[in-house]
């Protein structure tokens, strides 16, 4: 498309090209151009201006209301930029007005320079920082405008180095406020996890969990990213402790470590947690409970029929998502077939995020009728590969061997979904998590005891789903000797699938949950006796171990026995007693029960999951992108702290004071 602005207007008066660089347009004319710009007719033939023989599309004007086509310049313009900008428009008012698409490059105009006088509007993109300064001046900040126009050239504070300094200072201010809160709590846990960024650097995210005395709530605050070179247990332990000590955190109050189950972190001989515990014995290691649940479900889903069902769900989802036409067909089919549903897409399965696996299975079952119809339509597709794949998938998902595991998984996953979400929250403690696990196990035990009734209900649902597709439930052939599939003798198809799928899957889930969370329960077995709902039946002998273990941080350890007796008497008189450490902490007077409060604080500070470090990886991906893959660690941490901690205010006076110190 052309960018030649010397042509003489020869087209309609409302062609937007007539008004490029025209600063004398009155308000009435602007209103007319905004409401009734010239629009090509449906029969208008757009010229071909590129080597690829591409034309402007009339549908773009309907899709983007701000877009106008100029017959004069044979190109598209942003109508708002032409009418209300001066000589330049776009983000930051840095782009010269002309056709939006370059004839030579066929991409939007871009720039990369960041130098010169801020108030000079250049032909290149000089960055968002300088554009924001100009925007501030245009908004009426005369002081800033005077400084940028007439200030000394060597102290304008607009250079790239100053930008990095400002980012670094903002990050240091945020970090100092976090450190102050952590040290004031005098009890904290460290959370850490690693990932590889776009620059192929192993980044460790270090976060801190503590109880905020002022706001009376649990916090999990991101501290910084630090490159990890030595990935051995000793190297990672040195890295974590170096990060804490570098930021002046009082490590003598470290009471917990939260990592995933990797051997370099969790190993009891040469893992990072063991090296840290040698120097700080109170820093107990807690395996991320969300990872524990993931591992429990993953192992339970290794049952062949369950594994095959989940694999088929993943294949069907990939089949539709891999084509825009298939996705659109599925969407329209869902709207026509299931008008009451609010979902129009399938959820992708994720191997590491089991919340999505829960939702994926549930969504698939909800949209099952529409998926059948969509695959039947695709069977007659002119595309040979699409038709073949549709036929194969349709045959698979209509079979009872797929539908029965689908209904079973959806039913059992519905009980673990809330547990999965709760384990990733911040304002919850390990006691509450273990209690929730016990509740889920109690429900599963009841299902196991009354398995015939429960499976009968599920089998009825399966029968209805298959009847709609004119499919029957057939009892598989049972041989005398069978090594490749279940071969339990059965008198009916319902009994066969109950014995061979429902009960084994239920037993796998129960045993895995018990095994995976046994260590979590043993860690808090003694400490949880001070919770009001449990202290009324607890004895001094049951809590002596934890008192001796945490004697270094207790206020008056010698007075604990008497204090506990009063605490126990207090709650014997109460009818309603808190059942979690957080609720107990809220009801504990620090003047009357200083030692009890400190132990409750330790209990709520114990790490529950590493969800917070993993959430910071999302910020890392947004900040350090393909185009910014050489960002320095100092700049990255400053940006990450400002991105993650939006609730922490950075006072300009503090920033100026720190700038003068530099």
N, C-alpha and C positions, 0 to 999 in steps of 0.2 A: 504494500500500500504506500501511497505517496506521501511525502512530508513537505512538498513544495508549496509554500504559503504566498507565492507571488502571482497566483492565478487571479484573473478578474472574475468576480461573481457573475455567473451567467444562468444560474438556476433559480429555483423558487426562493421567495423572500424569507421563508422559515427554514431554509437549509442551514444547519448549525455551523457549517463551514464559513458562512458569511460573517460570523461574529467572533472568530478566533482572533485574539489580540485586539479586539475592539472594546476599549474601556469606556466608551460613551453610550453604552446601551442603557436606556431608561428603564425604570421599574415596570412600566406597563408592557414594554416589549419583552422583558425577562419573563413576566408572568405568562405572556402569550406563548413564548417559546417553551416554557415548562409544561404548559397544558396541551398545546397543539403544535409540536414540532413536525417537521416534514418527515414522513415515513414512506419508504418505497412501497409501491403496490405489490400485490402477490405475483404479478406477472413481470416485475422488474428483473432484468437480467444483470446480475452483479458481475463486474469485470474480473477477469483472472489476472492477478498481479504477481504471482509467485511461480517459481520453477516447478513447484509440485502441483500446479494446476488447481489450486484451492480457491474457493470463492467465499465471500461473506454470506452468512446464513440469516435469513429474515427472522427465524425463530429466536435468534439471540436478542433481538430488540424486545420481544415479548418476555423473554426469560430475565433480562436485566433492564428494569424500568429506567435506569439512569443513562442508558446507552442510546446514542443517536448516530445515524449513518449520514454522511455528507456525500452527496453526488458530486460536489465541487472538488473535494480532495480524494474521493473514492476510498474513504476510510472511516473508521468509527471513532467517536469522541465521547468523553464523559461530559454530558450536558451541564452538570453542576459546575465542573471545573471551568468550562468555557465561560459560563455566565457570571460566576462569582469570584473566580480567581483573578489574579492580575496577569502576569506574563507566564506564570508557571502554576502547575497543579499537582494533584496526586498526593501520596502520603508524605507529609513534611514540606509540601509545596516546592519540591526540588525538580520536578519533571517538566520539561519544556512541552507546551501544549502542541499537540499534533495528533496524528493517527495513533491509536493505542497500540497497534502492532507494527513493529519495524518491518519494512520491506525486505531488508537484507537478512535479518536474524530470525524473523517470525516469532519473536519473544518480546515480552514487555521490556522497556528500557530499564537498565540497571546501572549502578555505579558502585565504586568501592573506595573512593578517596575520602580522607578525613583530615583536611588541613586548610589553612588560609583563614581569612576574616570570616567570622560566623555570619555577619550581616550581609555578606556578599552572596547573592543567589547564583550558584554556579550551574553549569550544564550537567553536572554529575551528582550522584547521590552521596552526600557527605555524612550520612548516618543519622540515626534517630535522636541521638543526644543533641546534636547541633540544631536539628529541626525543632526539637522541643524548646530549645533556648529561643529560637526565632518566634515560635508560637507564643511563648511567654511575653516577649517584647510586644508582639502584635496585639496581645490581650490587654496591654496597658501598663506593663511594668516598666516605668520610665527609668528607675534606678538601674535595672539590669541593662536596659537599652543604652543608657549613657555610658555604663562601664564597658560594654562590648564595642561601642563606637569610638570612645575617646580614651579608654583606659590604656595604661602602659602595655606595650606589645609583649613584654616579658612576664606579665602577671595577669593575663586574661583568664587563666584557669580553664581553658577549653581544649587543651591538647589531649591526645590519646593517653598519655601518661597520667594526666590529671583525672581522666575518666576512670582509669584503673584504680587510682588512689581513692576516689570517692566510693567506688564499689567496695574496695577493701575496707575502708573505714566504716561504711555501713554494716558490713559483715562483722567487723570486730566489735562494734557497739552492740549488735544483736547477741553475739556470742558472749560478751561480758555480762549481759543481763541474764543469760541462761546460766552461766557459771555462778553468778551471785545467788540465784534461786537454788541451785543444786547444793552449794556449800551451806546455805542457810538451812536446808532440809536435814543435813547431817546424816543422810541415809540415802543411798542411790544404788541402782544397778546399771550395768553397761550392756547395750545391745549392739551387735555388729553383724554385718553380712557383706559379701563381696559380689561384684559384677564386673564385666569387662565393658568399657565404654567404646565409643565409635573410633577412638584413636588407638584401640587395642592396648589400653592401660588398665590393669586390674585395680579397680577402685574399691576401697573398703569404706562403707558408711558406718560411722560411729554415732550412736544415739544414747541418750541417758533417760532412765525411768526413775521418777522420784515423786514424792508427795509434796505438793505446793502448800506450804503452811498458810499463806495469805489467802489464796483462792479456795483452799480446802478441796482439792481434787488432784487426781493422779495426772501427771504429765509424762509424755514421752517426747523429748526434744532432740531434734537432729543437731549434732555438734559440728561435724565436718566430714568431707571426703579426704581420704589420704591414700596415696598410691601404695600398693602392696607388691613388693618385689620378692621377698622371701616368704613363700607360702607354706613353710613348715610350721608346726605347732609353736615352736620357740620363736620363730620369726614373727608370726602373727601376734603372739602374746606381747612381744617387745613393741610391736607397732601400736597395739591398743593402749598399753600402759604409757608409752611415749606420748600418745595423743592426749591422754588425760593429764599427765604431769605437765606437758607443755602449756596447757590451758589453765594451770594453777587450780586444778580440782583436788579436793582433799580426799585422797584415795584411801585413807584409813577408815572411811565410812562406806566403802564398797562392800555391799552385802549380797550381790547377785550378778550372774553372768547369763545372758540369753543369746544362744547361737543356734544354728541348724545342727543336724546330726552328722556333718562331715567329720571324718576322723581327725583331720588337722585341727579342728576346733574342739571336738568333744572327747577325744581320746583320753583315757584315764591314766595313761603312762606318759605320752609325749604330746598330748593335745594342748592347745592354747589355754584352755580352762584350767588344766592342772598346773601349768607354769605360773599362771596368775594366782592360783589358790595357794601356792607355796609361799608367796610373799604376802598375800592377804587372805588368811584362812577363812574369814567369814564370807568370802565371795563364792557362794555355792553356785554350781552350774545347773541351769534348768534347760532341758531340751525344749525348743519351741513347740508349744502345744498344738499350734495349727499344723506344723509339719508332722507331728505325731498322729493327728487325725488323718492327714493326707496319706501317710504310710499305712495306717490301719485300713483305710478304705481301698487303697491301691492293692494291698495284699489280698483283701477279701474279694476283690474283683478279678483275681487271677483264676477263679473258677472258670473252666472252659466256656460254658454256655453264657455266663455273664460277660466274660472277656469278648466273646464273639459278638454279642449284642451291642456292647459299647463301641466296638470297632465298626460295626455296620452303621450305627448312628453317626459316627465321625465321617464315614465314607459318603453317606447321603448328604450331610451338610456340606462337605467339600465339593460334591458334584454340583449342587445348586449354586454355591458361592463362586465357583470357578468361571461362571458365565453370567453376564449381565442379563441376557435373554431368559435364561433359566430362572434367575432370581426374580425377575419381573413376572414371569409366568407363575411362580410359586406365590408371589405376593397377591396377584389378582385372583388366583385360585382360592387362597385363604379367605379373602374378602367375600368371594361368592359363596364358598362352602360353609365358612364359620363366621358369619356376620357379627356374632356377639363377642368374639375374641378381640383383644386389643393388641395382640402380637401378630406381626406379619413377616417375621424372619426367624430362621433357626439360629440357635446360639452355638458358637464354635466350642468344641471340646478343648480343654487346656489340661495338659498333663500335670502341671504344677499347681494350678489354682482350682481346687476341688469345688469351690463355690460355683464356678462356671460349669463344672461337670454335673453338679446337682441340677442347675438351671437348664443345662442342655438336655438332659434326659427328660425332665419335666416338660420342657417346651416341645420336645419331639412327640411325646405322648399326647399333649394337648392338640397339636397340629396334625396328628396322624391321619385323619380322614382326608385333609387337604393335600397332604404329601402323596397319598395313594392316587388321588385324582390327577395331580400334577404329573406324576410319573406315567400314568396311563396316557396322558396327552403327549408326553415326550416320546412315547413308544412309536408314534407315527411320524416322528420328525424326519425331515429329508436328510438330516445329518446322520450318516451311518453310525459314527461313534456314539453320538448322543442316544440314538435309538437302541443300540445294543446295550449300553450301560444302563439305560432306563429299564429295559426288560429284565436285566439281571437283578438290579436293586429292587424292583417291584416284586419279583418272585421271592426274594429273600425276606422282605419286610412283611409280606402277607402270610408267611409261614408261621405256624404256631410255635415253632422252636425259637422264633425271634420275638413274637408278641408276648409270650409268657414271661421270659426274662425281663422284657421291657416293663411290664406291669409290676413285677416283683421289685426291680431296681427303683422304679419311681416311688413305690410305696415305702420302702425302707429308707431311701435317701431323704424322704420328706421328714423323717425323724432326726436325721443328722444335719439337716440344712441349718437349722437355728443354732446348733452347737458350733458348726463351722463358722458362722458369722460372729457368734459371741466370742470365739477364741481370738478373733482379730480386732476386737475393740480395745481401747486404751483404758477406759474407766471401769475396769473389772479386775478382780484379783484371782489368784491361783485357787483359792478355796472355792470361790464361786464356780470356776471352770470345772473343778473336780466334782462338785455337787451336781452340775449339769450333766457331766458324763455319767454319774451314778443314776440320774433320772432317766437318761436315754437307755442305759443298760437295764433298768427296771422294766421299762416298756418292752424292750426286746425279749427279756426273760418271760414276760407275760405272753408275748406272741409265740414264743417257743413252747410254752406249756399248753397253749390252746391253738396249736398250729393248724389243726384240721379246720376249725371254724374260720380262722383268719385266711387260710389259703382258699377255702371254699368261696369266700367273698371275692377274692382276687380272681379266682377261676371263672366266676360269673361275669366279671368285667371282660375277661379275655374272650369268653364265648360270644358276648355281644359284639365286640370289635371284629371278631372273625366272621360272624354271621352277616354283618354288613358287607363284607367282601366275598360272601358265599364260599367261605373256607371252613373246613372241619378240623377238629382236634383229634388226631389219630395217635393211638398208643404205639410207640416205637417197638420194633421187633426186639424181643429179649432172647438172647442165646444162652446156652449153658455156660460157655466161657467167653468172656468179653474183656478186652484189655484197653480198648481205645475210647470207650465212653461208659457212662454209668449203666449198671446192669442190675439194679435192685428189683427183685420180683414184685409185681404190682398187679392188681385186679382191674384197675381202671386207669384211664389217662390222667385223671385228677390226682389219684394216689401216686402215680409214677412221677409226675412233675413236682409234687409236694416232697417226695422223698429224695429226688435227684437234683433239684434246683433250689427250692424254697428253704428247706431245712439246712442244707450245707452252706448256703449263702448267709443265712441267719447266724449259724454257729461260727462262721468265719468272722463276721462283723463283731460278735460278742467277744470272742476270744482275743481278737486284735485290740479292741478298745481296752479290755482288761489289762493286757500285757503292756501296751504303749503308755498307759497313764498310771501304771503301778509306781514308777519312779517319782512321778509328780506327787502322788499321795504320800509316799514315804518321806519326801522332803519336808512336807508341812504337817506330818502326823503329830509331832510334839508341839509345834508352834501354834497350830490351830486350836489348841485346848484353851487358849485365852479368849476366844470368841465368846460373847455372852451366851449364845445358845448351847455351847459345849462346856463352858467353864463350870456350870452348876453341878456337873457330874465328874469333873476332872479332879485329880489329886495332885499334891505337890510333887510327888515322885514322877508323875508323867511329864511335868514341865521343867524339872530340874536340869535336864540335859540342855534344853534351849537357853535357859538362864545362864548356865556356865559358858555356853558357846558364845553368847552375845554380851558377856559381862563387860567387855571393853567399851561398849557404846551405851550401856545402861546408866541412868542417872545415879541411882543408889542401889546397886545390886544386893547389898546386905539387907535392905529393907523390903526386898521383893516378896518374901514369904508372907509378911504381914499385909502388904499391899494387895496381894492376890486373895487373901482371905476376905478382906473388905470388899474387893471387886466381886467375889463370888457371892457374898451375902447380899450385895446390892441387887444382883440380878435374880436371886432367889425370890426376892419380894416382887419382882416385875412379872406381869403376865405376858407381855410381848417382848421378845428378846431378839436382837439382830442376829442374823445367820451368816453374814459375810464380814470379812475384815474391814471393808470400807465403811459399812454401816456401824460396826463396833467402834471404829476410829472417830466417827462423827458424834458418838455418844460417850466419849471418854474425856473426862476433865483432866487437862494436863497438870493442874496443880495438885489434884487429889491422887491421880494415878500416873505419875511420870514414867515409871518403868513399864507399866502395862501399855501405855500409849506408844512408847518407843518400840516394843515388840510388835504391836499392831501395825506400826509404820513399816517395820521390816517386812511384815507379811504382805502388805499391799504393794510394797516396792519390789518384791520378788518378780522377775520377768515372767510374762505369760506367753508371749510370742514375739517373733521378729518381723511382724507386719510393718512396723514403722520404718525400719531400715529399708525394707523392700519398697515402701511407698516413695522413699526418696530417690529410688532408681528411676521413677517416672519423671521426676524433676530433672535428673541428670540427663535423660534422653532428650528432654525439651531444651536444655541449656547447651549441651555439648552435642551439636548436630554434625551432619556431614560437611556443612559449610563452615563450621566453627570447630573443627576437630583438633586444632592446635591451641585451644584456649589454655592459658596457664592455670595452675592449681589455685593460685591466690585469687585470680578473677573468678574461677569456677566456684570456689567456696563462698566468695562474697555474694555472687548471684544466687547460689543455692540457698544460702541463709535468708536472703531477702524473699526468695520465692516460697520457701517452706514456712517461714515464720512471718506471715503477713499480719498477724495479730500484735507483733511487737513494734511499737512506734520508735522511729529514729528521729530524735530531736535535732534540728539543724544546728542548734547551739552546741550540742555535744559533738557533732561532726566537725564544726569549725574549731572547737577546742582541740580535738584530736589531730586535725590538720596542722595546727600551729605546732603541736608537739613533734610532728614529723619534720 
